[in-house]
Amino acid sequence: MKRDLMDILACPVCKGDLTLTVTKEDGDEIVEGSLNCQACNENYPIQDAIPNLLPPSLRS
């Protein structure tokens, strides 16, 4: 995931702003981490550079 994506991402549940936490980076690519919504307190994982923005009830 590229950092510039943060400018357009919003929480899929409440449309709130997301806060990025990075645990692994490769150059300008975020490989692992999470996105957290301050408004509804949902957490969305980033794995293999792909943010999983499915609502929690739809994740497997």
N, C-alpha and C positions, 0 to 999 in steps of 0.2 A: 504494500500500500504506500502510495506517495503522500508526503505531508500536506501537499496542496489540496488533497481531497478533504481535509478538515474544513476548508472554506465552504464546502457545499453539503457536508454530511449533517444530518439531524437525527434525533432519536425517532425510530419508526413507531414507537408507542405513543409518545406525547408531543413529538416535534421539537423537543428541547435541545439545547446545545450539548455537545459531547465533549468530554475531556479525554485527552489521549495520554495513555501510560505506555511507554516503550520498554520492552524487556530484551529485545534483540533487533539490531539494525544491521543492514548491509549497504553501505554507501548512503544513498538517499532513499533507500527502500526500507520501510518498517516491516520486519519479518514476523515478529511476535510481539504481543502486547494486548491492550484492551482499550475499549472506549466506554466511558461511563457517563450516564446522563445524571446531572445534578438534580433535575426537576423530579424525575420519577424513580431515581436510584437503580435503574436497570444497568447491567453490565454486558457488553458485547465483546467477545474475544476476537483477536486477530491472530490467525494461524496461517503459516506458509504465505504470508503477505496478503491474505484475503480477510477483510473484516466480515464477520458473520453478523449481519444486521437483521436476522430473522427475529421476530418477537419470541421471548422465552418459551411460550407454549408450543411453538412450531419447530424448535430445535430438536435434533435427535441425538 
